[in-house]
Amino acid sequence: MINEIISMNGYGIYVWAAFSFTLISFVVLYTVIKIQLVKEKNKFDIKYLTLTSDKRQTVRTQKTYKGILVSNLVSKI
């Protein structure tokens, strides 16, 4: 029974190779994106933490930065 599933009437090599390639590609893509996200988050944190308190207050009122700050607190990828 398991041999039939694995061999798939002779097409198993192609099916499992394609499945493996796709799975590996998704894992690599996820890893690369996660690494880039962490780098960008660190850059943002460094820039944000070096601001004076007046500039931080200005940044907090801006819509774009408000979204970034909220997503940094919530995001746990």
PDB file of N, CA, C and O in Angstrom:
ATOM      1  N   MET A   1       0.820  -1.196   0.000  1.00  0.00           N
ATOM      2  CA  MET A   1       0.000   0.000   0.000  1.00  0.00           C
ATOM      3  C   MET A   1       0.866   1.263   0.000  1.00  0.00           C
ATOM      4  O   MET A   1       0.644   2.170  -0.802  1.00  0.00           O
ATOM      5  N   ILE A   2       1.839   1.318   0.889  1.00  0.00           N
ATOM      6  CA  ILE A   2       2.700   2.507   0.947  1.00  0.00           C
ATOM      7  C   ILE A   2       3.573   2.584  -0.301  1.00  0.00           C
ATOM      8  O   ILE A   2       3.831   3.675  -0.810  1.00  0.00           O
ATOM      9  N   ASN A   3       4.023   1.448  -0.792  1.00  0.00           N
ATOM     10  CA  ASN A   3       4.826   1.457  -2.018  1.00  0.00           C
ATOM     11  C   ASN A   3       4.026   1.999  -3.195  1.00  0.00           C
ATOM     12  O   ASN A   3       4.577   2.689  -4.053  1.00  0.00           O
ATOM     13  N   GLU A   4       2.740   1.696  -3.242  1.00  0.00           N
ATOM     14  CA  GLU A   4       1.897   2.221  -4.320  1.00  0.00           C
ATOM     15  C   GLU A   4       1.758   3.735  -4.222  1.00  0.00           C
ATOM     16  O   GLU A   4       1.776   4.432  -5.237  1.00  0.00           O
ATOM     17  N   ILE A   5       1.620   4.238  -3.006  1.00  0.00           N
ATOM     18  CA  ILE A   5       1.518   5.686  -2.817  1.00  0.00           C
ATOM     19  C   ILE A   5       2.826   6.362  -3.208  1.00  0.00           C
ATOM     20  O   ILE A   5       2.818   7.407  -3.859  1.00  0.00           O
ATOM     21  N   ILE A   6       3.926   5.780  -2.821  1.00  0.00           N
ATOM     22  CA  ILE A   6       5.227   6.375  -3.133  1.00  0.00           C
ATOM     23  C   ILE A   6       5.535   6.290  -4.622  1.00  0.00           C
ATOM     24  O   ILE A   6       6.017   7.261  -5.205  1.00  0.00           O
ATOM     25  N   SER A   7       5.267   5.155  -5.243  1.00  0.00           N
ATOM     26  CA  SER A   7       5.606   4.988  -6.659  1.00  0.00           C
ATOM     27  C   SER A   7       4.607   5.667  -7.588  1.00  0.00           C
ATOM     28  O   SER A   7       5.005   6.133  -8.656  1.00  0.00           O
ATOM     29  N   MET A   8       3.336   5.743  -7.231  1.00  0.00           N
ATOM     30  CA  MET A   8       2.289   6.396  -8.027  1.00  0.00           C
ATOM     31  C   MET A   8       2.316   5.947  -9.483  1.00  0.00           C
ATOM     32  O   MET A   8       2.326   6.771 -10.398  1.00  0.00           O
ATOM     33  N   ASN A   9       2.326   4.645  -9.686  1.00  0.00           N
ATOM     34  CA  ASN A   9       2.315   4.058 -11.033  1.00  0.00           C
ATOM     35  C   ASN A   9       3.472   4.543 -11.899  1.00  0.00           C
ATOM     36  O   ASN A   9       3.311   4.726 -13.106  1.00  0.00           O
ATOM     37  N   GLY A  10       4.617   4.747 -11.297  1.00  0.00           N
ATOM     38  CA  GLY A  10       5.803   5.160 -12.053  1.00  0.00           C
ATOM     39  C   GLY A  10       6.032   6.658 -12.080  1.00  0.00           C
ATOM     40  O   GLY A  10       7.098   7.107 -12.501  1.00  0.00           O
ATOM     41  N   TYR A  11       5.072   7.432 -11.648  1.00  0.00           N
ATOM     42  CA  TYR A  11       5.207   8.886 -11.651  1.00  0.00           C
ATOM     43  C   TYR A  11       5.654   9.449 -10.309  1.00  0.00           C
ATOM     44  O   TYR A  11       5.781  10.664 -10.162  1.00  0.00           O
ATOM     45  N   GLY A  12       5.887   8.608  -9.359  1.00  0.00           N
ATOM     46  CA  GLY A  12       6.240   9.041  -8.011  1.00  0.00           C
ATOM     47  C   GLY A  12       7.502   9.867  -7.946  1.00  0.00           C
ATOM     48  O   GLY A  12       7.588  10.825  -7.178  1.00  0.00           O
ATOM     49  N   ILE A  13       8.481   9.500  -8.751  1.00  0.00           N
ATOM     50  CA  ILE A  13       9.749  10.244  -8.740  1.00  0.00           C
ATOM     51  C   ILE A  13       9.512  11.701  -9.108  1.00  0.00           C
ATOM     52  O   ILE A  13      10.054  12.601  -8.466  1.00  0.00           O
ATOM     53  N   TYR A  14       8.706  11.937 -10.132  1.00  0.00           N
ATOM     54  CA  TYR A  14       8.453  13.305 -10.578  1.00  0.00           C
ATOM     55  C   TYR A  14       7.582  14.065  -9.569  1.00  0.00           C
ATOM     56  O   TYR A  14       7.829  15.234  -9.271  1.00  0.00           O
ATOM     57  N   VAL A  15       6.577  13.387  -9.062  1.00  0.00           N
ATOM     58  CA  VAL A  15       5.661  14.038  -8.117  1.00  0.00           C
ATOM     59  C   VAL A  15       6.387  14.391  -6.826  1.00  0.00           C
ATOM     60  O   VAL A  15       6.275  15.518  -6.345  1.00  0.00           O
ATOM     61  N   TRP A  16       7.115  13.460  -6.268  1.00  0.00           N
ATOM     62  CA  TRP A  16       7.803  13.719  -5.009  1.00  0.00           C
ATOM     63  C   TRP A  16       8.955  14.707  -5.178  1.00  0.00           C
ATOM     64  O   TRP A  16       9.252  15.477  -4.265  1.00  0.00           O
ATOM     65  N   ALA A  17       9.600  14.688  -6.336  1.00  0.00           N
ATOM     66  CA  ALA A  17      10.659  15.668  -6.602  1.00  0.00           C
ATOM     67  C   ALA A  17      10.064  17.080  -6.673  1.00  0.00           C
ATOM     68  O   ALA A  17      10.626  18.022  -6.113  1.00  0.00           O
ATOM     69  N   ALA A  18       8.933  17.222  -7.360  1.00  0.00           N
ATOM     70  CA  ALA A  18       8.284  18.524  -7.458  1.00  0.00           C
ATOM     71  C   ALA A  18       7.783  18.982  -6.095  1.00  0.00           C
ATOM     72  O   ALA A  18       7.925  20.152  -5.739  1.00  0.00           O
ATOM     73  N   PHE A  19       7.202  18.069  -5.337  1.00  0.00           N
ATOM     74  CA  PHE A  19       6.723  18.403  -3.997  1.00  0.00           C
ATOM     75  C   PHE A  19       7.883  18.842  -3.104  1.00  0.00           C
ATOM     76  O   PHE A  19       7.770  19.835  -2.385  1.00  0.00           O
ATOM     77  N   SER A  20       8.987  18.114  -3.145  1.00  0.00           N
ATOM     78  CA  SER A  20      10.159  18.455  -2.330  1.00  0.00           C
ATOM     79  C   SER A  20      10.735  19.808  -2.728  1.00  0.00           C
ATOM     80  O   SER A  20      11.072  20.627  -1.873  1.00  0.00           O
ATOM     81  N   PHE A  21      10.844  20.037  -4.041  1.00  0.00           N
ATOM     82  CA  PHE A  21      11.368  21.307  -4.528  1.00  0.00           C
ATOM     83  C   PHE A  21      10.500  22.470  -4.053  1.00  0.00           C
ATOM     84  O   PHE A  21      11.021  23.496  -3.615  1.00  0.00           O
ATOM     85  N   THR A  22       9.187  22.316  -4.138  1.00  0.00           N
ATOM     86  CA  THR A  22       8.268  23.365  -3.715  1.00  0.00           C
ATOM     87  C   THR A  22       8.375  23.617  -2.219  1.00  0.00           C
ATOM     88  O   THR A  22       8.438  24.765  -1.781  1.00  0.00           O
ATOM     89  N   LEU A  23       8.395  22.563  -1.449  1.00  0.00           N
ATOM     90  CA  LEU A  23       8.488  22.705  -0.001  1.00  0.00           C
ATOM     91  C   LEU A  23       9.798  23.388   0.408  1.00  0.00           C
ATOM     92  O   LEU A  23       9.797  24.279   1.257  1.00  0.00           O
ATOM     93  N   ILE A  24      10.900  22.971  -0.191  1.00  0.00           N
ATOM     94  CA  ILE A  24      12.205  23.577   0.113  1.00  0.00           C
ATOM     95  C   ILE A  24      12.218  25.047  -0.301  1.00  0.00           C
ATOM     96  O   ILE A  24      12.759  25.889   0.416  1.00  0.00           O
ATOM     97  N   SER A  25      11.622  25.358  -1.455  1.00  0.00           N
ATOM     98  CA  SER A  25      11.567  26.747  -1.921  1.00  0.00           C
ATOM     99  C   SER A  25      10.787  27.619  -0.949  1.00  0.00           C
ATOM    100  O   SER A  25      11.206  28.736  -0.643  1.00  0.00           O
ATOM    101  N   PHE A  26       9.652  27.119  -0.461  1.00  0.00           N
ATOM    102  CA  PHE A  26       8.860  27.883   0.491  1.00  0.00           C
ATOM    103  C   PHE A  26       9.617  28.111   1.794  1.00  0.00           C
ATOM    104  O   PHE A  26       9.557  29.200   2.365  1.00  0.00           O
ATOM    105  N   VAL A  27      10.312  27.113   2.257  1.00  0.00           N
ATOM    106  CA  VAL A  27      11.073  27.248   3.502  1.00  0.00           C
ATOM    107  C   VAL A  27      12.192  28.272   3.336  1.00  0.00           C
ATOM    108  O   VAL A  27      12.405  29.106   4.215  1.00  0.00           O
ATOM    109  N   VAL A  28      12.899  28.214   2.225  1.00  0.00           N
ATOM    110  CA  VAL A  28      13.986  29.162   1.970  1.00  0.00           C
ATOM    111  C   VAL A  28      13.426  30.574   1.834  1.00  0.00           C
ATOM    112  O   VAL A  28      13.989  31.519   2.388  1.00  0.00           O
ATOM    113  N   LEU A  29      12.328  30.727   1.108  1.00  0.00           N
ATOM    114  CA  LEU A  29      11.716  32.036   0.932  1.00  0.00           C
ATOM    115  C   LEU A  29      11.262  32.615   2.269  1.00  0.00           C
ATOM    116  O   LEU A  29      11.499  33.792   2.542  1.00  0.00           O
ATOM    117  N   TYR A  30      10.626  31.819   3.092  1.00  0.00           N
ATOM    118  CA  TYR A  30      10.186  32.265   4.415  1.00  0.00           C
ATOM    119  C   TYR A  30      11.390  32.704   5.256  1.00  0.00           C
ATOM    120  O   TYR A  30      11.340  33.736   5.925  1.00  0.00           O
ATOM    121  N   THR A  31      12.459  31.926   5.222  1.00  0.00           N
ATOM    122  CA  THR A  31      13.649  32.243   6.013  1.00  0.00           C
ATOM    123  C   THR A  31      14.281  33.554   5.563  1.00  0.00           C
ATOM    124  O   THR A  31      14.655  34.380   6.395  1.00  0.00           O
ATOM    125  N   VAL A  32      14.403  33.748   4.254  1.00  0.00           N
ATOM    126  CA  VAL A  32      15.003  34.970   3.724  1.00  0.00           C
ATOM    127  C   VAL A  32      14.156  36.184   4.097  1.00  0.00           C
ATOM    128  O   VAL A  32      14.694  37.212   4.507  1.00  0.00           O
ATOM    129  N   ILE A  33      12.851  36.072   3.959  1.00  0.00           N
ATOM    130  CA  ILE A  33      11.976  37.190   4.295  1.00  0.00           C
ATOM    131  C   ILE A  33      12.020  37.494   5.789  1.00  0.00           C
ATOM    132  O   ILE A  33      12.009  38.660   6.183  1.00  0.00           O
ATOM    133  N   LYS A  34      12.068  36.476   6.608  1.00  0.00           N
ATOM    134  CA  LYS A  34      12.138  36.689   8.066  1.00  0.00           C
ATOM    135  C   LYS A  34      13.438  37.397   8.440  1.00  0.00           C
ATOM    136  O   LYS A  34      13.435  38.305   9.271  1.00  0.00           O
ATOM    137  N   ILE A  35      14.544  36.985   7.833  1.00  0.00           N
ATOM    138  CA  ILE A  35      15.836  37.623   8.114  1.00  0.00           C
ATOM    139  C   ILE A  35      15.803  39.090   7.692  1.00  0.00           C
ATOM    140  O   ILE A  35      16.285  39.955   8.423  1.00  0.00           O
ATOM    141  N   GLN A  36      15.234  39.377   6.511  1.00  0.00           N
ATOM    142  CA  GLN A  36      15.144  40.762   6.055  1.00  0.00           C
ATOM    143  C   GLN A  36      14.241  41.589   6.955  1.00  0.00           C
ATOM    144  O   GLN A  36      14.536  42.752   7.229  1.00  0.00           O
ATOM    145  N   LEU A  37      13.154  41.007   7.414  1.00  0.00           N
ATOM    146  CA  LEU A  37      12.246  41.716   8.318  1.00  0.00           C
ATOM    147  C   LEU A  37      12.937  42.076   9.626  1.00  0.00           C
ATOM    148  O   LEU A  37      12.773  43.184  10.137  1.00  0.00           O
ATOM    149  N   VAL A  38      13.699  41.152  10.158  1.00  0.00           N
ATOM    150  CA  VAL A  38      14.415  41.413  11.406  1.00  0.00           C
ATOM    151  C   VAL A  38      15.447  42.522  11.203  1.00  0.00           C
ATOM    152  O   VAL A  38      15.597  43.390  12.063  1.00  0.00           O
ATOM    153  N   LYS A  39      16.157  42.501  10.076  1.00  0.00           N
ATOM    154  CA  LYS A  39      17.145  43.547   9.799  1.00  0.00           C
ATOM    155  C   LYS A  39      16.482  44.912   9.696  1.00  0.00           C
ATOM    156  O   LYS A  39      16.972  45.887  10.265  1.00  0.00           O
ATOM    157  N   GLU A  40      15.360  44.986   8.967  1.00  0.00           N
ATOM    158  CA  GLU A  40      14.661  46.261   8.814  1.00  0.00           C
ATOM    159  C   GLU A  40      14.088  46.743  10.140  1.00  0.00           C
ATOM    160  O   GLU A  40      14.102  47.941  10.424  1.00  0.00           O
ATOM    161  N   LYS A  41      13.589  45.823  10.950  1.00  0.00           N
ATOM    162  CA  LYS A  41      13.063  46.190  12.268  1.00  0.00           C
ATOM    163  C   LYS A  41      14.178  46.748  13.135  1.00  0.00           C
ATOM    164  O   LYS A  41      13.975  47.732  13.846  1.00  0.00           O
ATOM    165  N   ASN A  42      15.352  46.135  13.086  1.00  0.00           N
ATOM    166  CA  ASN A  42      16.494  46.624  13.864  1.00  0.00           C
ATOM    167  C   ASN A  42      16.920  48.010  13.399  1.00  0.00           C
ATOM    168  O   ASN A  42      17.243  48.869  14.220  1.00  0.00           O
ATOM    169  N   LYS A  43      16.921  48.236  12.074  1.00  0.00           N
ATOM    170  CA  LYS A  43      17.263  49.559  11.550  1.00  0.00           C
ATOM    171  C   LYS A  43      16.272  50.599  12.049  1.00  0.00           C
ATOM    172  O   LYS A  43      16.655  51.686  12.481  1.00  0.00           O
ATOM    173  N   PHE A  44      14.989  50.245  11.981  1.00  0.00           N
ATOM    174  CA  PHE A  44      13.960  51.171  12.440  1.00  0.00           C
ATOM    175  C   PHE A  44      14.112  51.458  13.922  1.00  0.00           C
ATOM    176  O   PHE A  44      14.019  52.610  14.345  1.00  0.00           O
ATOM    177  N   ASP A  45      14.345  50.425  14.710  1.00  0.00           N
ATOM    178  CA  ASP A  45      14.503  50.616  16.160  1.00  0.00           C
ATOM    179  C   ASP A  45      15.688  51.514  16.473  1.00  0.00           C
ATOM    180  O   ASP A  45      15.601  52.375  17.348  1.00  0.00           O
ATOM    181  N   ILE A  46      16.792  51.320  15.767  1.00  0.00           N
ATOM    182  CA  ILE A  46      17.984  52.146  16.004  1.00  0.00           C
ATOM    183  C   ILE A  46      17.688  53.608  15.673  1.00  0.00           C
ATOM    184  O   ILE A  46      18.043  54.505  16.438  1.00  0.00           O
ATOM    185  N   LYS A  47      17.030  53.848  14.520  1.00  0.00           N
ATOM    186  CA  LYS A  47      16.709  55.226  14.152  1.00  0.00           C
ATOM    187  C   LYS A  47      15.714  55.843  15.122  1.00  0.00           C
ATOM    188  O   LYS A  47      15.846  57.009  15.495  1.00  0.00           O
ATOM    189  N   TYR A  48      14.726  55.071  15.529  1.00  0.00           N
ATOM    190  CA  TYR A  48      13.685  55.594  16.420  1.00  0.00           C
ATOM    191  C   TYR A  48      14.245  55.887  17.809  1.00  0.00           C
ATOM    192  O   TYR A  48      13.882  56.890  18.424  1.00  0.00           O
ATOM    193  N   LEU A  49      15.111  55.033  18.299  1.00  0.00           N
ATOM    194  CA  LEU A  49      15.642  55.215  19.653  1.00  0.00           C
ATOM    195  C   LEU A  49      16.632  56.364  19.752  1.00  0.00           C
ATOM    196  O   LEU A  49      16.868  56.875  20.846  1.00  0.00           O
ATOM    197  N   THR A  50      17.219  56.785  18.627  1.00  0.00           N
ATOM    198  CA  THR A  50      18.181  57.886  18.661  1.00  0.00           C
ATOM    199  C   THR A  50      17.508  59.252  18.557  1.00  0.00           C
ATOM    200  O   THR A  50      18.186  60.276  18.640  1.00  0.00           O
ATOM    201  N   LEU A  51      16.186  59.288  18.377  1.00  0.00           N
ATOM    202  CA  LEU A  51      15.485  60.561  18.271  1.00  0.00           C
ATOM    203  C   LEU A  51      15.341  61.219  19.644  1.00  0.00           C
ATOM    204  O   LEU A  51      15.302  60.545  20.673  1.00  0.00           O
ATOM    205  N   THR A  52      15.264  62.534  19.632  1.00  0.00           N
ATOM    206  CA  THR A  52      14.993  63.253  20.871  1.00  0.00           C
ATOM    207  C   THR A  52      13.522  63.077  21.239  1.00  0.00           C
ATOM    208  O   THR A  52      12.726  62.608  20.427  1.00  0.00           O
ATOM    209  N   SER A  53      13.171  63.451  22.449  1.00  0.00           N
ATOM    210  CA  SER A  53      11.788  63.246  22.902  1.00  0.00           C
ATOM    211  C   SER A  53      10.801  64.087  22.102  1.00  0.00           C
ATOM    212  O   SER A  53       9.668  63.656  21.884  1.00  0.00           O
ATOM    213  N   ASP A  54      11.201  65.278  21.660  1.00  0.00           N
ATOM    214  CA  ASP A  54      10.309  66.113  20.844  1.00  0.00           C
ATOM    215  C   ASP A  54      10.039  65.451  19.492  1.00  0.00           C
ATOM    216  O   ASP A  54       8.905  65.422  19.015  1.00  0.00           O
ATOM    217  N   LYS A  55      11.090  64.929  18.895  1.00  0.00           N
ATOM    218  CA  LYS A  55      10.929  64.270  17.596  1.00  0.00           C
ATOM    219  C   LYS A  55      10.140  62.969  17.740  1.00  0.00           C
ATOM    220  O   LYS A  55       9.373  62.612  16.846  1.00  0.00           O
ATOM    221  N   ARG A  56      10.317  62.268  18.838  1.00  0.00           N
ATOM    222  CA  ARG A  56       9.539  61.044  19.065  1.00  0.00           C
ATOM    223  C   ARG A  56       8.051  61.357  19.148  1.00  0.00           C
ATOM    224  O   ARG A  56       7.220  60.628  18.608  1.00  0.00           O
ATOM    225  N   GLN A  57       7.727  62.446  19.828  1.00  0.00           N
ATOM    226  CA  GLN A  57       6.320  62.838  19.948  1.00  0.00           C
ATOM    227  C   GLN A  57       5.753  63.177  18.571  1.00  0.00           C
ATOM    228  O   GLN A  57       4.606  62.839  18.279  1.00  0.00           O
ATOM    229  N   THR A  58       6.535  63.835  17.728  1.00  0.00           N
ATOM    230  CA  THR A  58       6.097  64.148  16.372  1.00  0.00           C
ATOM    231  C   THR A  58       5.893  62.872  15.569  1.00  0.00           C
ATOM    232  O   THR A  58       4.923  62.751  14.821  1.00  0.00           O
ATOM    233  N   VAL A  59       6.795  61.934  15.721  1.00  0.00           N
ATOM    234  CA  VAL A  59       6.698  60.668  14.993  1.00  0.00           C
ATOM    235  C   VAL A  59       5.458  59.897  15.434  1.00  0.00           C
ATOM    236  O   VAL A  59       4.784  59.285  14.605  1.00  0.00           O
ATOM    237  N   ARG A  60       5.157  59.920  16.704  1.00  0.00           N
ATOM    238  CA  ARG A  60       3.994  59.184  17.216  1.00  0.00           C
ATOM    239  C   ARG A  60       2.690  59.696  16.640  1.00  0.00           C
ATOM    240  O   ARG A  60       1.722  58.943  16.531  1.00  0.00           O
ATOM    241  N   THR A  61       2.651  60.973  16.267  1.00  0.00           N
ATOM    242  CA  THR A  61       1.424  61.538  15.720  1.00  0.00           C
ATOM    243  C   THR A  61       1.254  61.228  14.233  1.00  0.00           C
ATOM    244  O   THR A  61       0.145  61.337  13.710  1.00  0.00           O
ATOM    245  N   GLN A  62       2.323  60.848  13.550  1.00  0.00           N
ATOM    246  CA  GLN A  62       2.232  60.550  12.114  1.00  0.00           C
ATOM    247  C   GLN A  62       1.607  59.184  11.894  1.00  0.00           C
ATOM    248  O   GLN A  62       1.922  58.223  12.596  1.00  0.00           O
ATOM    249  N   LYS A  63       0.718  59.109  10.914  1.00  0.00           N
ATOM    250  CA  LYS A  63      -0.059  57.901  10.675  1.00  0.00           C
ATOM    251  C   LYS A  63       0.828  56.725  10.270  1.00  0.00           C
ATOM    252  O   LYS A  63       0.633  55.615  10.766  1.00  0.00           O
ATOM    253  N   THR A  64       1.788  56.941   9.390  1.00  0.00           N
ATOM    254  CA  THR A  64       2.644  55.856   8.904  1.00  0.00           C
ATOM    255  C   THR A  64       3.464  55.255  10.030  1.00  0.00           C
ATOM    256  O   THR A  64       3.501  54.036  10.194  1.00  0.00           O
ATOM    257  N   TYR A  65       4.105  56.086  10.787  1.00  0.00           N
ATOM    258  CA  TYR A  65       4.941  55.587  11.872  1.00  0.00           C
ATOM    259  C   TYR A  65       4.114  54.963  12.986  1.00  0.00           C
ATOM    260  O   TYR A  65       4.554  54.019  13.641  1.00  0.00           O
ATOM    261  N   LYS A  66       2.915  55.492  13.197  1.00  0.00           N
ATOM    262  CA  LYS A  66       2.030  54.910  14.209  1.00  0.00           C
ATOM    263  C   LYS A  66       1.723  53.456  13.854  1.00  0.00           C
ATOM    264  O   LYS A  66       1.716  52.589  14.728  1.00  0.00           O
ATOM    265  N   GLY A  67       1.469  53.189  12.565  1.00  0.00           N
ATOM    266  CA  GLY A  67       1.219  51.816  12.122  1.00  0.00           C
ATOM    267  C   GLY A  67       2.432  50.931  12.301  1.00  0.00           C
ATOM    268  O   GLY A  67       2.301  49.766  12.677  1.00  0.00           O
ATOM    269  N   ILE A  68       3.613  51.469  12.037  1.00  0.00           N
ATOM    270  CA  ILE A  68       4.845  50.692  12.188  1.00  0.00           C
ATOM    271  C   ILE A  68       5.084  50.369  13.653  1.00  0.00           C
ATOM    272  O   ILE A  68       5.428  49.239  13.999  1.00  0.00           O
ATOM    273  N   LEU A  69       4.901  51.362  14.513  1.00  0.00           N
ATOM    274  CA  LEU A  69       5.132  51.140  15.941  1.00  0.00           C
ATOM    275  C   LEU A  69       4.158  50.117  16.509  1.00  0.00           C
ATOM    276  O   LEU A  69       4.556  49.269  17.308  1.00  0.00           O
ATOM    277  N   VAL A  70       2.908  50.179  16.119  1.00  0.00           N
ATOM    278  CA  VAL A  70       1.919  49.224  16.609  1.00  0.00           C
ATOM    279  C   VAL A  70       2.238  47.828  16.099  1.00  0.00           C
ATOM    280  O   VAL A  70       2.139  46.860  16.854  1.00  0.00           O
ATOM    281  N   SER A  71       2.620  47.704  14.825  1.00  0.00           N
ATOM    282  CA  SER A  71       2.917  46.376  14.287  1.00  0.00           C
ATOM    283  C   SER A  71       4.174  45.794  14.913  1.00  0.00           C
ATOM    284  O   SER A  71       4.285  44.574  15.029  1.00  0.00           O
ATOM    285  N   ASN A  72       5.128  46.630  15.320  1.00  0.00           N
ATOM    286  CA  ASN A  72       6.320  46.119  15.988  1.00  0.00           C
ATOM    287  C   ASN A  72       5.986  45.547  17.345  1.00  0.00           C
ATOM    288  O   ASN A  72       6.614  44.583  17.783  1.00  0.00           O
ATOM    289  N   LEU A  73       5.018  46.119  18.013  1.00  0.00           N
ATOM    290  CA  LEU A  73       4.626  45.610  19.325  1.00  0.00           C
ATOM    291  C   LEU A  73       3.829  44.322  19.223  1.00  0.00           C
ATOM    292  O   LEU A  73       3.907  43.479  20.115  1.00  0.00           O
ATOM    293  N   VAL A  74       3.064  44.154  18.154  1.00  0.00           N
ATOM    294  CA  VAL A  74       2.173  43.009  18.002  1.00  0.00           C
ATOM    295  C   VAL A  74       2.852  41.860  17.268  1.00  0.00           C
ATOM    296  O   VAL A  74       2.613  40.699  17.600  1.00  0.00           O
ATOM    297  N   SER A  75       3.686  42.150  16.288  1.00  0.00           N
ATOM    298  CA  SER A  75       4.252  41.137  15.399  1.00  0.00           C
ATOM    299  C   SER A  75       5.222  40.220  16.133  1.00  0.00           C
ATOM    300  O   SER A  75       6.171  40.688  16.763  1.00  0.00           O
ATOM    301  N   LYS A  76       4.987  38.938  16.053  1.00  0.00           N
ATOM    302  CA  LYS A  76       5.865  37.930  16.651  1.00  0.00           C
ATOM    303  C   LYS A  76       6.138  36.821  15.640  1.00  0.00           C
ATOM    304  O   LYS A  76       5.914  35.645  15.926  1.00  0.00           O
ATOM    305  N   ILE A  77       6.619  37.195  14.464  1.00  0.00           N
ATOM    306  CA  ILE A  77       6.868  36.203  13.398  1.00  0.00           C
ATOM    307  C   ILE A  77       7.990  35.294  13.785  1.00  0.00           C
ATOM    308  O   ILE A  77       8.349  34.396  13.023  1.00  0.00           O
TER     309      ILE A  77
END
